[in-house]
Amino acid sequence: MKRVSTSCAMMALFTLVFSCSSAPPPDDGLSQGLMDRELSTPRKLLPLVALADGRVLAAGGHDGSRTLMSSEVYEPETGEWRVTGAMRTARRNHAAVRLADGRVLVVGGTYSASFGALASAEVYDPSTGRWTAVQDMAEARNDPAAVLLPDGRVLVAGGFDVDRHPVRSAELFEPMSGRWTRTGAPTSSRAGAQTGVVLGNGQVLFVSGLQAELYDIASGTWTKAGAVGGAAGTHRSGHTVTLLPDGRVLVVGGTTSRAAATAELYEPVRGEWKLAAAPGTPREAHGALVTHEGRVLVAGGFHVTTGALASVESYDPAADTWSAEPALGAARRGAGLVRLEDGAVLVVGGTNDLVGTLATSERYDPGVCMPLTCEAAGQVCGVVPDGCGGTLECGPCAAEPPCVEEGCGVVRAEYDAQLRAPRCDEAGAECGSGTLLVGRGLLGPEPNLPNALWGSCEDGAGGTRERDEALDALRVVTVEGGHLAPGKTVRVEATVWAYEESESNRLDLYYAADARNPAWTYLATLTPGKAGAQVLTATYVLPVGRLQAVRGVFRFAGSAEPCPGGVFDDVDDLVFTTR
């Protein structure tokens, strides 16, 4: 029967700021000790603001489980974080701008991971540590872009509304009156608290999405800045936008594979984009700033093949070259970077696979190389290089898992009701789904269907069991033996049931470094050699990540994508632990 398819030039010192006690801070908010304190709470998804007196403000964000109202300031002279007044509204993904009078304006954001956008705004007074509400914006904006204009007003543009639709409007805040007025609307969607920079020609450049735009301060009008997609021809989010001392603008990284691996420069005089030298490490959700020497320091971030990054590199605008720098003391995705008055760089918060949301901060000082930690090196046991010519003793590795019916070092997967997929909790030599994936959807039936992380992809309902397509098992096993661990080569084995026209079937394999927040990386497309049951295999190198996943998509015709939606397709995930 026929079917039709339906579908080190600069050495550095990184001082990691740790808490020595689990006791809460004293009532006055002052931390005890010198240069050894954490933030009062883990933080991510917030902007940092350098205050006029040299301190750094961290307000709101997310601690891994809830949106925060609390605020704290970093004291460079003591290296301590001190709790200050709480915001009036809990918020994350907001924008913050230091006003000309030294106060800080915070606008928009959201209070929930799944919905919500805030129109509220408030102002922080560093002299009193208090927050005061100001007039709400005309529109609610989650993740807006905001810049301080030369005349002291603040321009806020774009963001997303409560339904996650782009907000294509802009408004101006007047600090003296505390009120908002509408201005010209951008033609493209704008987003990202730090994706706009004020140029020296009376315009503001905003870079996000596919089309960069210029806002003219005098007329309040918007125009396109260069070609769609810029010089790299790609959409950008999760990138950095940095104004260089010579007036050009450097854009680095982003969420697409093309964006992550490229950098480009905007030349205001010509109104043109051109590719810059490619950075050594593809990344998104990183930090960037200009050092006292005029170089651009790019630190941390994330990449789908490696997870959260500790790597650091610097860009020389005059030579158009990148140089590798000493790594951070901890891998950090979404950390904030602020240049301190003495030239050091403060790196704050973020997330990584080993710890989750981080409460630590680090200080970067030119001149000295500080060794990596085991965490930053992605190791929990054994001996590894420390990044400064020495080694790290990361402790003894645990004994091999006991032998079971399937063999020694085999870890049996069990269904994880939260992740909604089979999961191996121990790091053995292999992880197998056993019988947890047998069948497809209601054909069989498949236990705990659909067995796709977070229920993210439903199986097709067409056909019958042991005649039409099914992905019945997934197995991940180390090629050279030993535990599943980052850097190890593994073989993915997929047991499939192919249709009688097996040449019309395809198995697409994907992997993700973080099973809790999967960003699927394409691995291979395999074709069965016959009808019926068989095993198809492919190999890859495990990226950095403690809880990883593989996805198999067994489909009839169509094209490779993580969730194709065909009526005969079977999509299954397997989650496994590494060490």
Number of C-alpha atoms within 10 A of each C-alpha: 4 5 10 8 12 12 14 12 11 14 17 20 20 25 19 23 22 15 18 11 10 6 7 9 14 11 8 9 16 13 23 16 12 11 21 20 23 25 25 19 18 22 28 27 23 26 24 22 23 21 19 15 11 16 18 21 25 25 28 28 27 25 21 15 9 14 22 23 18 20 23 21 24 21 16 18 10 13 19 22 27 22 24 21 19 18 21 16 20 20 30 31 28 29 27 28 24 20 20 16 11 16 18 21 25 25 30 31 31 26 23 15 12 9 12 17 25 25 17 21 23 20 23 24 15 19 9 9 14 15 22 12 16 19 14 17 22 14 19 23 33 33 28 28 28 30 26 22 19 12 9 16 17 22 24 28 29 27 30 25 23 16 10 14 12 18 23 17 21 24 20 22 22 14 18 9 9 14 13 20 12 15 18 17 18 23 14 20 22 31 27 25 26 21 23 29 21 20 17 12 11 13 21 21 24 27 30 25 16 18 22 26 23 24 24 16 18 8 10 16 14 20 14 17 21 20 15 15 18 22 18 19 13 20 19 26 22 23 25 25 24 20 20 17 12 11 16 17 22 22 23 27 31 28 22 16 17 16 25 26 20 23 23 21 23 24 17 19 9 8 12 14 21 14 15 21 17 18 21 16 20 24 33 29 25 28 24 24 21 19 15 12 9 15 17 21 20 26 29 30 30 28 27 23 20 19 25 32 31 24 24 21 22 24 22 15 20 9 8 10 14 21 15 18 19 25 28 28 27 30 28 32 30 27 27 26 26 23 21 18 14 10 14 19 21 22 26 26 29 31 26 26 23 19 12 14 23 25 22 23 29 24 24 24 18 13 10 14 20 21 23 25 23 22 18 22 24 26 21 17 16 13 15 17 15 18 16 15 8 10 14 18 15 16 12 10 11 10 6 14 15 11 11 11 6 11 11 14 22 24 25 19 22 17 18 16 13 10 17 20 27 30 26 24 17 20 23 26 24 28 28 26 26 16 14 22 29 23 24 32 23 16 19 14 13 20 16 16 21 24 30 23 24 16 13 12 17 21 28 22 15 16 14 15 16 16 13 21 32 34 26 24 22 29 20 25 23 22 17 11 14 15 21 26 23 19 13 19 17 22 18 26 19 25 19 25 26 29 23 16 15 18 15 16 25 22 24 21 27 20 26 26 27 24 26 16 11 16 19 20 17 15 15 15 18 14 15 21 13 15 18 17 16 14 16 16 17 15 16 16 16 21 24 28 25 23 21 26 25 23 27 28 25 31 31 28 18 17 12 17 13 19 19 22 18 20 18 25 29 32 30 28 26 31 31 27 22 22 19
